[in-house]
């Protein structure tokens, strides 16, 4: 099983929300912008 750390810095709310929805299906949110 592979492990990944995903961090992002997206200023646009709409784009950020889309990214969050996708990442929440695949991982656990550790902080606001880290999965």
Jmol script that loads the backbone (N, CA, C; Angstrom):
load data "model"
ATOM      1  N   UNK A   1       0.837  -1.181   0.000  1.00  0.00           N
ATOM      2  CA  UNK A   1       0.000   0.000   0.000  1.00  0.00           C
ATOM      3  C   UNK A   1       0.883   1.246   0.000  1.00  0.00           C
ATOM      4  N   UNK A   2       0.633   2.131  -0.917  1.00  0.00           N
ATOM      5  CA  UNK A   2       1.400   3.372  -1.017  1.00  0.00           C
ATOM      6  C   UNK A   2       0.790   4.452  -0.141  1.00  0.00           C
ATOM      7  N   UNK A   3       1.643   5.325   0.335  1.00  0.00           N
ATOM      8  CA  UNK A   3       1.186   6.476   1.120  1.00  0.00           C
ATOM      9  C   UNK A   3       1.652   7.740   0.436  1.00  0.00           C
ATOM     10  N   UNK A   4       0.777   8.709   0.413  1.00  0.00           N
ATOM     11  CA  UNK A   4       1.089   9.983  -0.220  1.00  0.00           C
ATOM     12  C   UNK A   4       0.715  11.110   0.720  1.00  0.00           C
ATOM     13  N   UNK A   5       1.439  12.196   0.637  1.00  0.00           N
ATOM     14  CA  UNK A   5       1.109  13.429   1.341  1.00  0.00           C
ATOM     15  C   UNK A   5       0.772  14.458   0.272  1.00  0.00           C
ATOM     16  N   UNK A   6      -0.425  15.022   0.363  1.00  0.00           N
ATOM     17  CA  UNK A   6      -0.865  16.013  -0.616  1.00  0.00           C
ATOM     18  C   UNK A   6      -1.088  17.328   0.108  1.00  0.00           C
ATOM     19  N   UNK A   7      -0.424  18.367  -0.342  1.00  0.00           N
ATOM     20  CA  UNK A   7      -0.610  19.710   0.213  1.00  0.00           C
ATOM     21  C   UNK A   7      -0.881  20.656  -0.951  1.00  0.00           C
ATOM     22  N   UNK A   8      -1.728  21.642  -0.713  1.00  0.00           N
ATOM     23  CA  UNK A   8      -2.080  22.560  -1.784  1.00  0.00           C
ATOM     24  C   UNK A   8      -2.229  23.970  -1.249  1.00  0.00           C
ATOM     25  N   UNK A   9      -2.111  24.925  -2.148  1.00  0.00           N
ATOM     26  CA  UNK A   9      -2.297  26.342  -1.835  1.00  0.00           C
ATOM     27  C   UNK A   9      -3.089  26.947  -2.989  1.00  0.00           C
ATOM     28  N   UNK A  10      -4.414  26.903  -2.872  1.00  0.00           N
ATOM     29  CA  UNK A  10      -5.307  27.385  -3.927  1.00  0.00           C
ATOM     30  C   UNK A  10      -6.103  28.549  -3.359  1.00  0.00           C
ATOM     31  N   UNK A  11      -5.964  29.710  -3.967  1.00  0.00           N
ATOM     32  CA  UNK A  11      -6.619  30.905  -3.425  1.00  0.00           C
ATOM     33  C   UNK A  11      -8.087  31.015  -3.830  1.00  0.00           C
ATOM     34  N   UNK A  12      -8.460  30.454  -4.958  1.00  0.00           N
ATOM     35  CA  UNK A  12      -9.838  30.555  -5.442  1.00  0.00           C
ATOM     36  C   UNK A  12     -10.730  29.537  -4.719  1.00  0.00           C
ATOM     37  N   UNK A  13     -11.770  30.024  -4.058  1.00  0.00           N
ATOM     38  CA  UNK A  13     -12.638  29.171  -3.242  1.00  0.00           C
ATOM     39  C   UNK A  13     -13.257  28.020  -4.023  1.00  0.00           C
ATOM     40  N   UNK A  14     -13.774  28.305  -5.199  1.00  0.00           N
ATOM     41  CA  UNK A  14     -14.462  27.272  -5.983  1.00  0.00           C
ATOM     42  C   UNK A  14     -13.512  26.138  -6.370  1.00  0.00           C
ATOM     43  N   UNK A  15     -12.341  26.486  -6.845  1.00  0.00           N
ATOM     44  CA  UNK A  15     -11.351  25.474  -7.224  1.00  0.00           C
ATOM     45  C   UNK A  15     -10.901  24.676  -6.015  1.00  0.00           C
ATOM     46  N   UNK A  16     -10.663  25.367  -4.923  1.00  0.00           N
ATOM     47  CA  UNK A  16     -10.225  24.700  -3.697  1.00  0.00           C
ATOM     48  C   UNK A  16     -11.281  23.710  -3.214  1.00  0.00           C
ATOM     49  N   UNK A  17     -12.542  24.087  -3.272  1.00  0.00           N
ATOM     50  CA  UNK A  17     -13.626  23.199  -2.840  1.00  0.00           C
ATOM     51  C   UNK A  17     -13.681  21.932  -3.687  1.00  0.00           C
ATOM     52  N   UNK A  18     -13.458  22.083  -4.974  1.00  0.00           N
ATOM     53  CA  UNK A  18     -13.451  20.906  -5.855  1.00  0.00           C
ATOM     54  C   UNK A  18     -12.320  19.955  -5.496  1.00  0.00           C
ATOM     55  N   UNK A  19     -11.147  20.512  -5.270  1.00  0.00           N
ATOM     56  CA  UNK A  19      -9.989  19.693  -4.909  1.00  0.00           C
ATOM     57  C   UNK A  19     -10.254  18.973  -3.592  1.00  0.00           C
ATOM     58  N   UNK A  20     -10.806  19.671  -2.619  1.00  0.00           N
ATOM     59  CA  UNK A  20     -11.096  19.076  -1.314  1.00  0.00           C
ATOM     60  C   UNK A  20     -12.073  17.912  -1.463  1.00  0.00           C
ATOM     61  N   UNK A  21     -13.123  18.095  -2.248  1.00  0.00           N
ATOM     62  CA  UNK A  21     -14.113  17.018  -2.427  1.00  0.00           C
ATOM     63  C   UNK A  21     -13.476  15.764  -3.010  1.00  0.00           C
ATOM     64  N   UNK A  22     -12.602  15.937  -3.973  1.00  0.00           N
ATOM     65  CA  UNK A  22     -11.929  14.786  -4.582  1.00  0.00           C
ATOM     66  C   UNK A  22     -11.000  14.116  -3.580  1.00  0.00           C
ATOM     67  N   UNK A  23     -10.188  14.899  -2.892  1.00  0.00           N
ATOM     68  CA  UNK A  23      -9.216  14.326  -1.964  1.00  0.00           C
ATOM     69  C   UNK A  23      -9.877  13.643  -0.778  1.00  0.00           C
ATOM     70  N   UNK A  24     -11.018  14.143  -0.330  1.00  0.00           N
ATOM     71  CA  UNK A  24     -11.708  13.531   0.806  1.00  0.00           C
ATOM     72  C   UNK A  24     -12.188  12.119   0.484  1.00  0.00           C
ATOM     73  N   UNK A  25     -12.362  11.800  -0.787  1.00  0.00           N
ATOM     74  CA  UNK A  25     -12.751  10.440  -1.168  1.00  0.00           C
ATOM     75  C   UNK A  25     -11.588   9.460  -1.046  1.00  0.00           C
ATOM     76  N   UNK A  26     -10.364   9.970  -1.073  1.00  0.00           N
ATOM     77  CA  UNK A  26      -9.199   9.104  -1.106  1.00  0.00           C
ATOM     78  C   UNK A  26      -8.344   9.131   0.150  1.00  0.00           C
ATOM     79  N   UNK A  27      -8.558  10.103   1.026  1.00  0.00           N
ATOM     80  CA  UNK A  27      -7.666  10.196   2.171  1.00  0.00           C
ATOM     81  C   UNK A  27      -8.270  10.914   3.343  1.00  0.00           C
ATOM     82  N   UNK A  28      -7.469  11.018   4.369  1.00  0.00           N
ATOM     83  CA  UNK A  28      -7.861  11.665   5.617  1.00  0.00           C
ATOM     84  C   UNK A  28      -7.271  13.065   5.642  1.00  0.00           C
ATOM     85  N   UNK A  29      -8.088  14.022   5.975  1.00  0.00           N
ATOM     86  CA  UNK A  29      -7.627  15.412   6.049  1.00  0.00           C
ATOM     87  C   UNK A  29      -6.902  15.618   7.374  1.00  0.00           C
ATOM     88  N   UNK A  30      -5.642  16.045   7.294  1.00  0.00           N
ATOM     89  CA  UNK A  30      -4.825  16.243   8.489  1.00  0.00           C
ATOM     90  C   UNK A  30      -4.909  17.689   8.981  1.00  0.00           C
ATOM     91  N   UNK A  31      -4.936  18.620   8.057  1.00  0.00           N
ATOM     92  CA  UNK A  31      -5.078  20.045   8.342  1.00  0.00           C
ATOM     93  C   UNK A  31      -5.923  20.635   7.227  1.00  0.00           C
ATOM     94  N   UNK A  32      -6.129  21.932   7.233  1.00  0.00           N
ATOM     95  CA  UNK A  32      -6.973  22.569   6.218  1.00  0.00           C
ATOM     96  C   UNK A  32      -6.523  22.272   4.793  1.00  0.00           C
ATOM     97  N   UNK A  33      -5.222  22.231   4.555  1.00  0.00           N
ATOM     98  CA  UNK A  33      -4.736  22.032   3.186  1.00  0.00           C
ATOM     99  C   UNK A  33      -3.786  20.844   3.056  1.00  0.00           C
ATOM    100  N   UNK A  34      -3.890  19.892   3.968  1.00  0.00           N
ATOM    101  CA  UNK A  34      -3.014  18.717   3.918  1.00  0.00           C
ATOM    102  C   UNK A  34      -3.849  17.454   4.077  1.00  0.00           C
ATOM    103  N   UNK A  35      -3.676  16.534   3.139  1.00  0.00           N
ATOM    104  CA  UNK A  35      -4.342  15.239   3.197  1.00  0.00           C
ATOM    105  C   UNK A  35      -3.299  14.157   3.282  1.00  0.00           C
TER     106      UNK A  35
END
end "model"
wireframe off; spacefill off
backbone 0.3
color backbone group
